[in-house]
């Protein structure tokens, strides 16, 4: 009976997060409708906009780790002293984030003057604005981590919904005023600012005046895996878009972005199960009790993800008709959509398994090193084939309104690399999970017997 109630509670909570994420996702998706319309951005500027969104994710790679770290620390904070230590850590981490953000602005402006040219940017404000959006996302993720750890899924869900609604309204206004990709990023920033204010209100009753000392070496030792694990996920999910924008002619890059956007929508729809799973596993690990959260999240993600893959293989143009009904140019990307979602599917499953390892503090130095090596291998595979891909695409005349067969073949090759790397990541995360499971199930007397020998 208790197990059934636990399952129902998990489904109810993940269901609300899914609903809130879908509501927010509908408006986030609608951003692309207005941005890609004929009254919105040009094709080249839309490609820049999607790329800047992924650059923002790469900038905010620490966000995923910090969110997981604060979710775990909050879930474990049951005494007044631990709660005071939590808020003291929050204050200092937020201060450090702001200092690093200012430093990154200076370094980017002075040390990478060619970055604007490489990303085909036309507005010099784009990079500082994207860095600011990255800061906002990191701060928002920290607060979302606290909400997750407190299992305040009601407040957490509203931060997703409000972010989407405000972003859509701000981007629509920017398009009406004639702004392009930079105006779109300003709309993204507006959504983050309002969501930060809402999340801060939800955690206002924490003991913010506490002055508990922090053991930073211990905290950083526990935080490093939580930064690397989700950071690898973000990199695997974003590197292909950045590679396409940097490598290919701007007259064709916009045909890759619809597939990446559909992938982002699916990712947002399925990750709520991992969000609900994480604090439950943290708490069960601390209390030494069992939890079916991993099983529920893994089975749910596997089934829903498989249905999405099957649906998009049967009707690949369906999401493009919805997203880009005002601009049929992007419908030509239908040949990429189904394969992109299939390539993304292993990453969704790996995200659940790695989240489980992080919640149980089982992602050690060797495991982190293996994840980093895999991510580096993926980057090397992408970069290593850039010359060959460019050679095939530069031999044909490119028209920004026509998806050239040569470019389509090149993009499919990138998606194959993306999929193969995600399969390798899933295999690695499954192997790490199996190793932890077998270590856990070794009877104590077996270890004693080995020691006696």
Buried (B, 14 or more C-beta within 10 A) or exposed (E): EEEEEBBEEBBEBBBBBBBBBBBBBBBBBBBBBBBBBEEBBBBBBBBBBBBBBBBBBBBBBBBBBBBBBBBBBBBBBEEEEEBBBBBBBBEEBBEEBEEEBEEBBEEBBEEEEEBBEEBBBEBEEBBBBBBBBBBBBBBBBBBBBBBBBBBBBEBBBBBBBBBBBBBBBBBBBBBEEEBBBBBBBBBBBBBBBBBBEBBEEBBEEBBEEBEBEBEEEEBEEEBBBBBBBBBBBBBBBBBBBBBBBBBBBBBBBBBBBBBBBBBBBBBBBBBBBBBBBBBBBBBBBEEEEEBBBBEBBBEBBBEBBEEBBEBBEEBBBBBBEBBBEEBEBBBBBBBBBBBBBBBBBBBBBBBBBBBBBBBBEBBEEEBBEBBBEBBEEBBEBBEEBBEEBBEBBEEEEBEBEBBBEBBBEBBBBBBEBBBBBBBBBBEBBBEBBEEBEEEEEEEEEEEEEEEEE
